[in-house]
Amino acid sequence: MIYVSKEVPANAPGQQRLSRSDIWRGLVMKAENALPFVPGMAKCDVISRSGNSIVRDIVFRGEDARERITLYPEEKVVFVRESGNVDGFIVNEILGDDDNLRLRFSFALQLVDAPSDSTQEQEFRAIMERDYLKAVDATLGAIRQMVADPRYAAA
């Protein structure tokens, strides 16, 4: 099993200031359509919704998967892999108060057909660590673009 976590400030000096609500709206948009937020994702189709849950089919790095997403308003989004070549979960959390907002991405993933600590898993870890950690910055960048769009304020 591969465990990775990265936490970044949402409002680093010189960057457009984001509120908890801005970040939350961005995470919900990412749950519904991750393509603008996750480099390496080629497909993201929502297949069902129920209460605070979304089920979607994705293609990430050429592999099909199904994810169940649970939304915890203004706090976190949890993605659980239900099918595909990888088991596990991903958590996107909004941490801190308005003066110290942070975004943390964590995941625990395991290749379905590879033993733990195998060369295959180690190679997978390097790729996933790089791609998912890029997704933290890409997510905040996409949220900043969304907030800067005049249509955002009208929505």
PyRosetta script that sets phi, psi and omega in degrees:
from pyrosetta import init, pose_from_sequence

init()
pose = pose_from_sequence("MIYVSKEVPANAPGQQRLSRSDIWRGLVMKAENALPFVPGMAKCDVISRSGNSIVRDIVFRGEDARERITLYPEEKVVFVRESGNVDGFIVNEILGDDDNLRLRFSFALQLVDAPSDSTQEQEFRAIMERDYLKAVDATLGAIRQMVADPRYAAA")
pose.set_psi(1, 139.9)
pose.set_omega(1, -178.7)
pose.set_phi(2, -108.6)
pose.set_psi(2, 125.6)
pose.set_omega(2, 177.9)
pose.set_phi(3, -117.1)
pose.set_psi(3, 128.4)
pose.set_omega(3, 177.5)
pose.set_phi(4, -142.4)
pose.set_psi(4, 142.2)
pose.set_omega(4, 176.9)
pose.set_phi(5, -144.3)
pose.set_psi(5, 138.1)
pose.set_omega(5, 176.5)
pose.set_phi(6, -138.7)
pose.set_psi(6, 133.2)
pose.set_omega(6, 178.8)
pose.set_phi(7, -123.3)
pose.set_psi(7, 133.1)
pose.set_omega(7, 179.3)
pose.set_phi(8, -133.0)
pose.set_psi(8, 149.8)
pose.set_omega(8, 174.9)
pose.set_phi(9, -68.4)
pose.set_psi(9, 139.5)
pose.set_omega(9, 179.0)
pose.set_phi(10, -78.1)
pose.set_psi(10, -25.2)
pose.set_omega(10, -174.1)
pose.set_phi(11, -128.0)
pose.set_psi(11, 65.1)
pose.set_omega(11, 177.2)
pose.set_phi(12, -68.1)
pose.set_psi(12, 152.1)
pose.set_omega(12, 179.6)
pose.set_phi(13, -53.6)
pose.set_psi(13, 137.5)
pose.set_omega(13, 178.1)
pose.set_phi(14, 86.4)
pose.set_psi(14, -5.0)
pose.set_omega(14, 179.6)
pose.set_phi(15, -102.9)
pose.set_psi(15, 155.6)
pose.set_omega(15, 176.2)
pose.set_phi(16, -59.4)
pose.set_psi(16, 132.0)
pose.set_omega(16, -177.8)
pose.set_phi(17, -72.7)
pose.set_psi(17, 131.6)
pose.set_omega(17, 177.9)
pose.set_phi(18, -112.9)
pose.set_psi(18, 143.6)
pose.set_omega(18, 174.1)
pose.set_phi(19, -95.0)
pose.set_psi(19, 167.1)
pose.set_omega(19, 174.5)
pose.set_phi(20, -57.2)
pose.set_psi(20, -41.6)
pose.set_omega(20, 179.9)
pose.set_phi(21, -62.6)
pose.set_psi(21, -41.2)
pose.set_omega(21, 177.0)
pose.set_phi(22, -59.8)
pose.set_psi(22, -47.5)
pose.set_omega(22, -178.4)
pose.set_phi(23, -64.2)
pose.set_psi(23, -42.6)
pose.set_omega(23, 179.6)
pose.set_phi(24, -60.3)
pose.set_psi(24, -47.8)
pose.set_omega(24, 179.6)
pose.set_phi(25, -58.5)
pose.set_psi(25, -39.9)
pose.set_omega(25, 177.5)
pose.set_phi(26, -64.3)
pose.set_psi(26, -41.9)
pose.set_omega(26, 179.3)
pose.set_phi(27, -65.8)
pose.set_psi(27, -36.1)
pose.set_omega(27, 176.4)
pose.set_phi(28, -65.8)
pose.set_psi(28, -43.4)
pose.set_omega(28, 177.5)
pose.set_phi(29, -61.0)
pose.set_psi(29, -39.1)
pose.set_omega(29, 178.4)
pose.set_phi(30, -64.4)
pose.set_psi(30, -39.0)
pose.set_omega(30, 178.2)
pose.set_phi(31, -64.0)
pose.set_psi(31, -36.5)
pose.set_omega(31, -177.9)
pose.set_phi(32, -80.8)
pose.set_psi(32, -33.6)
pose.set_omega(32, 179.0)
pose.set_phi(33, -154.4)
pose.set_psi(33, 96.2)
pose.set_omega(33, -174.3)
pose.set_phi(34, -79.1)
pose.set_psi(34, -7.7)
pose.set_omega(34, -173.8)
pose.set_phi(35, -54.6)
pose.set_psi(35, -43.6)
pose.set_omega(35, 179.0)
pose.set_phi(36, -73.5)
pose.set_psi(36, -11.2)
pose.set_omega(36, -172.2)
pose.set_phi(37, -107.5)
pose.set_psi(37, -25.5)
pose.set_omega(37, -171.1)
pose.set_phi(38, -121.9)
pose.set_psi(38, 103.0)
pose.set_omega(38, 174.9)
pose.set_phi(39, -58.6)
pose.set_psi(39, 137.7)
pose.set_omega(39, 179.6)
pose.set_phi(40, 96.3)
pose.set_psi(40, -8.4)
pose.set_omega(40, 178.0)
pose.set_phi(41, -92.7)
pose.set_psi(41, 127.5)
pose.set_omega(41, -176.4)
pose.set_phi(42, -106.4)
pose.set_psi(42, -16.1)
pose.set_omega(42, -178.7)
pose.set_phi(43, -149.9)
pose.set_psi(43, 143.3)
pose.set_omega(43, 176.8)
pose.set_phi(44, -154.9)
pose.set_psi(44, 96.2)
pose.set_omega(44, -177.3)
pose.set_phi(45, -116.4)
pose.set_psi(45, 120.2)
pose.set_omega(45, 175.1)
pose.set_phi(46, -73.4)
pose.set_psi(46, 128.6)
pose.set_omega(46, -179.6)
pose.set_phi(47, -109.4)
pose.set_psi(47, -19.3)
pose.set_omega(47, 174.6)
pose.set_phi(48, -161.6)
pose.set_psi(48, 157.3)
pose.set_omega(48, 176.3)
pose.set_phi(49, -137.2)
pose.set_psi(49, 144.1)
pose.set_omega(49, 176.5)
pose.set_phi(50, -158.6)
pose.set_psi(50, 114.1)
pose.set_omega(50, -179.6)
pose.set_phi(51, 57.1)
pose.set_psi(51, -119.7)
pose.set_omega(51, -179.5)
pose.set_phi(52, -98.7)
pose.set_psi(52, 25.0)
pose.set_omega(52, -175.9)
pose.set_phi(53, -124.7)
pose.set_psi(53, 142.3)
pose.set_omega(53, 176.5)
pose.set_phi(54, -130.0)
pose.set_psi(54, 138.5)
pose.set_omega(54, 170.9)
pose.set_phi(55, -114.8)
pose.set_psi(55, 131.9)
pose.set_omega(55, -179.3)
pose.set_phi(56, -139.1)
pose.set_psi(56, 152.0)
pose.set_omega(56, 172.4)
pose.set_phi(57, -102.1)
pose.set_psi(57, 134.4)
pose.set_omega(57, -178.1)
pose.set_phi(58, -130.2)
pose.set_psi(58, 162.0)
pose.set_omega(58, 165.1)
pose.set_phi(59, -125.8)
pose.set_psi(59, 116.1)
pose.set_omega(59, 179.9)
pose.set_phi(60, -125.3)
pose.set_psi(60, 123.8)
pose.set_omega(60, -177.2)
pose.set_phi(61, 52.3)
pose.set_psi(61, 39.7)
pose.set_omega(61, 175.3)
pose.set_phi(62, 81.4)
pose.set_psi(62, 2.3)
pose.set_omega(62, -177.8)
pose.set_phi(63, -111.7)
pose.set_psi(63, 132.3)
pose.set_omega(63, 175.3)
pose.set_phi(64, -75.8)
pose.set_psi(64, 144.2)
pose.set_omega(64, 176.2)
pose.set_phi(65, -156.2)
pose.set_psi(65, 160.1)
pose.set_omega(65, 172.7)
pose.set_phi(66, -119.3)
pose.set_psi(66, 137.2)
pose.set_omega(66, 179.1)
pose.set_phi(67, -127.5)
pose.set_psi(67, 140.3)
pose.set_omega(67, 169.9)
pose.set_phi(68, -104.6)
pose.set_psi(68, 127.0)
pose.set_omega(68, -175.9)
pose.set_phi(69, -114.8)
pose.set_psi(69, 131.1)
pose.set_omega(69, 175.9)
pose.set_phi(70, -115.2)
pose.set_psi(70, 129.0)
pose.set_omega(70, -178.1)
pose.set_phi(71, -100.8)
pose.set_psi(71, 127.2)
pose.set_omega(71, 174.8)
pose.set_phi(72, -114.1)
pose.set_psi(72, 94.3)
pose.set_omega(72, -168.2)
pose.set_phi(73, -46.4)
pose.set_psi(73, 129.6)
pose.set_omega(73, 177.0)
pose.set_phi(74, 65.0)
pose.set_psi(74, 7.2)
pose.set_omega(74, -178.3)
pose.set_phi(75, -122.1)
pose.set_psi(75, -59.9)
pose.set_omega(75, -175.0)
pose.set_phi(76, -159.9)
pose.set_psi(76, 162.6)
pose.set_omega(76, 174.5)
pose.set_phi(77, -127.9)
pose.set_psi(77, 129.8)
pose.set_omega(77, -178.8)
pose.set_phi(78, -116.4)
pose.set_psi(78, 125.6)
pose.set_omega(78, 179.9)
pose.set_phi(79, -109.3)
pose.set_psi(79, 120.9)
pose.set_omega(79, 178.5)
pose.set_phi(80, -115.0)
pose.set_psi(80, 126.1)
pose.set_omega(80, 177.7)
pose.set_phi(81, -74.0)
pose.set_psi(81, 123.8)
pose.set_omega(81, 179.1)
pose.set_phi(82, -101.8)
pose.set_psi(82, -22.9)
pose.set_omega(82, 176.9)
pose.set_phi(83, -156.0)
pose.set_psi(83, 165.0)
pose.set_omega(83, -179.8)
pose.set_phi(84, 122.2)
pose.set_psi(84, -170.6)
pose.set_omega(84, -176.9)
pose.set_phi(85, -86.3)
pose.set_psi(85, 1.4)
pose.set_omega(85, -177.8)
pose.set_phi(86, -133.6)
pose.set_psi(86, 134.0)
pose.set_omega(86, 171.1)
pose.set_phi(87, -102.5)
pose.set_psi(87, 153.9)
pose.set_omega(87, 173.3)
pose.set_phi(88, 138.5)
pose.set_psi(88, -162.3)
pose.set_omega(88, -177.8)
pose.set_phi(89, -147.3)
pose.set_psi(89, 159.7)
pose.set_omega(89, 177.9)
pose.set_phi(90, -130.9)
pose.set_psi(90, 138.8)
pose.set_omega(90, 178.3)
pose.set_phi(91, -126.5)
pose.set_psi(91, 129.6)
pose.set_omega(91, 172.8)
pose.set_phi(92, -111.8)
pose.set_psi(92, 118.3)
pose.set_omega(92, -175.6)
pose.set_phi(93, -121.8)
pose.set_psi(93, 140.7)
pose.set_omega(93, 171.1)
pose.set_phi(94, -98.1)
pose.set_psi(94, 121.8)
pose.set_omega(94, -176.1)
pose.set_phi(95, -118.1)
pose.set_psi(95, 159.2)
pose.set_omega(95, 173.1)
pose.set_phi(96, 84.7)
pose.set_psi(96, -178.9)
pose.set_omega(96, 178.4)
pose.set_phi(97, -103.7)
pose.set_psi(97, -176.8)
pose.set_omega(97, -175.0)
pose.set_phi(98, -57.6)
pose.set_psi(98, -29.6)
pose.set_omega(98, -179.3)
pose.set_phi(99, -84.3)
pose.set_psi(99, -12.4)
pose.set_omega(99, -175.2)
pose.set_phi(100, -145.2)
pose.set_psi(100, 48.5)
pose.set_omega(100, -179.6)
pose.set_phi(101, -68.5)
pose.set_psi(101, 138.6)
pose.set_omega(101, 177.1)
pose.set_phi(102, -136.7)
pose.set_psi(102, 155.2)
pose.set_omega(102, 175.9)
pose.set_phi(103, -120.1)
pose.set_psi(103, 126.2)
pose.set_omega(103, 179.1)
pose.set_phi(104, -119.2)
pose.set_psi(104, 129.7)
pose.set_omega(104, 173.0)
pose.set_phi(105, -110.8)
pose.set_psi(105, 129.4)
pose.set_omega(105, 176.9)
pose.set_phi(106, -133.2)
pose.set_psi(106, 148.7)
pose.set_omega(106, 172.1)
pose.set_phi(107, -147.3)
pose.set_psi(107, 152.7)
pose.set_omega(107, 171.8)
pose.set_phi(108, -131.3)
pose.set_psi(108, 109.9)
pose.set_omega(108, -174.8)
pose.set_phi(109, -131.0)
pose.set_psi(109, 153.0)
pose.set_omega(109, 177.4)
pose.set_phi(110, -145.7)
pose.set_psi(110, 134.1)
pose.set_omega(110, 174.0)
pose.set_phi(111, -65.5)
pose.set_psi(111, 135.5)
pose.set_omega(111, -178.0)
pose.set_phi(112, -66.7)
pose.set_psi(112, -42.9)
pose.set_omega(112, -172.4)
pose.set_phi(113, -106.2)
pose.set_psi(113, 25.1)
pose.set_omega(113, 179.0)
pose.set_phi(114, -133.9)
pose.set_psi(114, 137.6)
pose.set_omega(114, 178.6)
pose.set_phi(115, -66.7)
pose.set_psi(115, 150.4)
pose.set_omega(115, 175.3)
pose.set_phi(116, -60.7)
pose.set_psi(116, 142.1)
pose.set_omega(116, 180.0)
pose.set_phi(117, 68.1)
pose.set_psi(117, 11.6)
pose.set_omega(117, 176.7)
pose.set_phi(118, -74.7)
pose.set_psi(118, 164.9)
pose.set_omega(118, 176.2)
pose.set_phi(119, -59.2)
pose.set_psi(119, -40.6)
pose.set_omega(119, 179.8)
pose.set_phi(120, -60.4)
pose.set_psi(120, -43.5)
pose.set_omega(120, 179.7)
pose.set_phi(121, -67.2)
pose.set_psi(121, -38.3)
pose.set_omega(121, 179.1)
pose.set_phi(122, -64.1)
pose.set_psi(122, -40.4)
pose.set_omega(122, 176.9)
pose.set_phi(123, -66.0)
pose.set_psi(123, -42.3)
pose.set_omega(123, 177.5)
pose.set_phi(124, -60.9)
pose.set_psi(124, -42.3)
pose.set_omega(124, 178.9)
pose.set_phi(125, -57.6)
pose.set_psi(125, -46.8)
pose.set_omega(125, -178.3)
pose.set_phi(126, -60.8)
pose.set_psi(126, -43.6)
pose.set_omega(126, 179.9)
pose.set_phi(127, -66.7)
pose.set_psi(127, -48.0)
pose.set_omega(127, -176.8)
pose.set_phi(128, -67.5)
pose.set_psi(128, -39.1)
pose.set_omega(128, 178.0)
pose.set_phi(129, -59.9)
pose.set_psi(129, -47.5)
pose.set_omega(129, 179.6)
pose.set_phi(130, -62.1)
pose.set_psi(130, -48.6)
pose.set_omega(130, -175.9)
pose.set_phi(131, -69.1)
pose.set_psi(131, -44.3)
pose.set_omega(131, -178.2)
pose.set_phi(132, -71.6)
pose.set_psi(132, -35.1)
pose.set_omega(132, 178.4)
pose.set_phi(133, -70.5)
pose.set_psi(133, -31.0)
pose.set_omega(133, 171.7)
pose.set_phi(134, -64.4)
pose.set_psi(134, -32.7)
pose.set_omega(134, -177.9)
pose.set_phi(135, -65.0)
pose.set_psi(135, -28.8)
pose.set_omega(135, 177.2)
pose.set_phi(136, -61.1)
pose.set_psi(136, -52.7)
pose.set_omega(136, -179.6)
pose.set_phi(137, -66.2)
pose.set_psi(137, -39.0)
pose.set_omega(137, 179.5)
pose.set_phi(138, -64.9)
pose.set_psi(138, -37.8)
pose.set_omega(138, 179.2)
pose.set_phi(139, -64.7)
pose.set_psi(139, -48.7)
pose.set_omega(139, 178.4)
pose.set_phi(140, -63.1)
pose.set_psi(140, -37.6)
pose.set_omega(140, 176.7)
pose.set_phi(141, -62.8)
pose.set_psi(141, -43.2)
pose.set_omega(141, 179.0)
pose.set_phi(142, -66.6)
pose.set_psi(142, -37.6)
pose.set_omega(142, 177.8)
pose.set_phi(143, -65.6)
pose.set_psi(143, -41.3)
pose.set_omega(143, 177.7)
pose.set_phi(144, -61.6)
pose.set_psi(144, -41.1)
pose.set_omega(144, 177.0)
pose.set_phi(145, -62.7)
pose.set_psi(145, -41.5)
pose.set_omega(145, 179.6)
pose.set_phi(146, -61.8)
pose.set_psi(146, -46.5)
pose.set_omega(146, -177.8)
pose.set_phi(147, -65.7)
pose.set_psi(147, -33.8)
pose.set_omega(147, -179.7)
pose.set_phi(148, -74.2)
pose.set_psi(148, -17.8)
pose.set_omega(148, -179.0)
pose.set_phi(149, -75.0)
pose.set_psi(149, 124.6)
pose.set_omega(149, -179.0)
pose.set_phi(150, -57.1)
pose.set_psi(150, -26.1)
pose.set_omega(150, 178.8)
pose.set_phi(151, -68.4)
pose.set_psi(151, -24.3)
pose.set_omega(151, 179.5)
pose.set_phi(152, -61.6)
pose.set_psi(152, -46.7)
pose.set_omega(152, -178.4)
pose.set_phi(153, -63.6)
pose.set_psi(153, -31.3)
pose.set_omega(153, -178.8)
pose.set_phi(154, -79.0)
pose.set_psi(154, -17.8)
pose.set_omega(154, -176.3)
pose.set_phi(155, -78.2)
pose.dump_pdb("model.pdb")
